[in-house]
Amino acid sequence: HDFFAPNQYGFWTGKNTTDRLVDLIEQITKSVDNGEFAITLFLDLIKALNTDNVIFSKEYKQFMWMMFFFSDIQVIKVGVPQGSVHGPILFFIYINDFSIASSSFSSRLFANHTSLNVCGKDLDSMIHYINIELPKIYDWLCANKLTLNLTKANYIIF
């Protein structure tokens, strides 16, 4: 029913990291071939699945089993069940509206990794434009209690 954003490449049959990269490269190549610049921002969310706001059950219990060792049972009150079949789907639902935070960027998501792309002829105008649009991304992240890993955030100008 097209519920999930088409720019989400993680954990779907027929979509993977390579598809995400090929899609991004095609957009950049098309822009450069047309004499335009392309700026791509790469973002990574910190502990996205453990965020306070990502609560899909009141609480659940989790334990670890390895060989013949069982850990103590821990009550988890936030996040999605780690290692569960439903965890990625629950996270997709949670971040599904990320791409509408700013309709000006062409975004591609793979779980908690995101690339934002913008193309144009005038580099100074594009940088100005990005600086106007980034607060919208910041507002979305704050509203959803998500934090960027600034040590992994980066950009490239093509």
N, C-alpha and C positions, 0 to 999 in steps of 0.2 A: 504493500500500500504506500510505498515511498515515504514511510515514516522517518527513516534515518536520512540524515544529510548525505548527498551523493559524494561529498568531498571527504568522507571518513573511509580510510583505507585499511583500518586495522581489524583483523580477525573475521573478515568476510570471505566467503568462498569466491575465488576469482579476483580478489583485491589483496594486494600485499605491499610491502615497502618498495619493491621494484616498480610496481604500477604507479605509486605515488611519485617516485623519482622521475619516471618517464613522463608523466603528465606535467610535472614542473619543468623539466628540461624542454619539452615541446613548447610550452608557453614562453619560456625565456628565449629559445631559438627563434620563434616566430617574431618576437619583439625586436630582437637584435637584427634579424633579416629585414625588418621594416624600418631600420634606422632608429629604433627606440632604445631607451635604457630599460632595464628591469632591476628592481631592488627586491631582494628576498630576505625576509627576517625569519630566523629559526628560533623557536621557543620551546621550552621544556618545562613542564609543570612539576613542582616538588611534591612528592608523596600524594599524588592526585587521588589515588584510591583510598587514602586514609583521612581525607578531609572531613571536618566536623559536619559539613552540610550534606555530604554524601551518605545519607542514612536511609537504607532501604528495608530495615527491620528495626524494631525497637532495640533488640540486642540479640546477639547470637553467640554461640560458644564455639571455640576453636581449640584444637590441640594438634600436636605434631607427632607423627609416628615414623620412626626410622629403625629399620631392622627389627629389634625386639624391644625398643625403647619407646615408651609413650610419655609425652610431656604432661604437665598438669593442664587441666582444662582452664582456659582463660575466657572471661566474658568480654566480648568486643561490643562497644556501644556506638562506634562511628565507623564509617567507611563501608566498603563492600566486602563480602567474604573472600579473602585471599585464596587463590588457587581453585576457586569454585568455577563451575561451568557457567554460572549466571553472572559472575563478577564483571567480565568485559561488557556484556549486554547492559547491565545496570549502569555502568560507567558511561556507555554510549548514550543512554537515555539522558543522563545527567548533563553531558556536554553537547548534546545534539544541536542546541541553538547557538553554539559559539560563533558560527560563521555569520550570523546576523548581527553580532556585536558591532561590526563595521562592514557594511555592504561594499565598501570601496576596495577592500583587499580581496584577492583571490586566495582562499585558504585551503590547505590540505592537512588533514589530521590523521595521525596514526597513534591511537591510544592517547598518551599524554604528550606526544610530540606534535608540534604544529609548525607549518611554514605559512607565512603571509607574503604575498607577492603583489607588486604594483608595477605597471609599465607606463612609459610616457616619453615624450621627446625632450622635455626640459628638465634636467637633473635637479636644478635648484628648486623648481616648482614642486617636483616630486618629493623632495626632502621636506619642504614646507608642508605639503599635503600629508605626508606620513606623520609628522609631528602634530598635526591636527587630529588625525585618526587614532593614534596610539592611546590617547586618554579614553576612548570608547572601549578599547580592548581592556585597559586597566579597570574601568568601571565594571565591565562584565566579570572579570576575574574577582574583583572585590565582592560583587554581589553574590558570587558563587563560592566565596571563601577559598579561592584557589590562589596559589603563589607561584610566580615564575622562579625558575632556577637561573639566576642572573649569571652564574659562572658558565652556563651552557648556552645562554642566549647569544646570538650573533647575527650578522647581516652580511650580504654580499651585493655589490653593485655590478651588474653586467652591462 
